[in-house]
Amino acid sequence: MMDKNDIKQYKQDLSERFFGLNFDNKAHNLKFIVDRETGVEYLAMGGGFSPVLTPLVDVDGRPKINQLWKEGKLS
């Protein structure tokens, strides 16, 4: 089981791994997220009791890789 220090470190590790942008949208709580280790893009919606995290896909159905991450600008 994780103690308080372990949890604090885990949260810090996650905040360093993921880059996120919030969108000002009154209908939905939207956040664009990029995994800095893989470059995969996600869209997070909602909050509260039923948040949704969806990977974005390219035209072939593969996970979309962020262009800035490919260019080494999002490390």
LINPELIN-V843795 format. One record per run of one state. SS is the DSSP state (hx for helix, st for strand, lp for the rest). FROM is the first residue (numbers start at 0). LEN is the number of residues. If there is no record, write none. Layout:
SS/FROM/LEN
SS/FROM/LEN
This chain:
lp/0/3
hx/3/14
st/17/6
lp/23/6
st/29/6
lp/35/4
st/39/6
lp/45/6
st/51/4
lp/55/1
st/56/1
lp/57/5
st/62/1
lp/63/1
st/64/1
lp/65/1
hx/66/4
lp/70/5
